[in-house]
Amino acid sequence: MSEENPNPHDSMGFLLHDVSRLMRKNFKRRGLEGMALTQTHLRVLAHLSRNEGSNQAALADILEIQPITLTRLIDRLEEAELVERRRDPDDRRAQRLFLTQAATPIMEQLWGMVADMHETALAGLSTAVRQRVVKALQTMKGNLLRAEGNAAPKATPRRRAEANAGNV
């Protein structure tokens, strides 16, 4: 049973959205200038690092962008030798995406910036509270993924592979 909140602007949905937006803003302020990549490119790299071997359609879905938009972003990252496309062994029309060795130092810098930003966001919270926040968010994510799965059409092998690419 949910607790009534008299101020809808303090609802969970608004707060999650606001915190997410402010985290992105804080991240951007931390020094993207020296990285020669946009925040969008770094977002693609971050999600690809969690979903290596995904095809472009699955990654576009995870990022909530149009596949053609992702194609242009991947083209740029491939030109920078940070991402490579490999033929899908199960589908000759498809390609899978992977980070290159050249992406390793960028990813290390990226995760360092993320850790600093998380520290800022979680300042004043004890380790126990931080762990409970993460556990609550993981539970919420799992609940919503299960709800999505219940509403989705029957899984085919390809849909299962694409869905698994989105699991973290």
Secondary structure, 3 states (H helix, E strand, C coil): CCCCCCCHHHCHHHHHHHHHHHHHHHHHHCCHHHHCCCHHHHHHHHHHHHCCCCEHHHHHHHHCCCHHHHHHHHHHHHHCCCEEEEEECCEEEEEEEEECHHHHHHHHHHHHHHHHHHHHHCCCCCHHHHHHHHHHHHHHHHHHHHHHHHHCCCCCHHHHHHHHHHCC
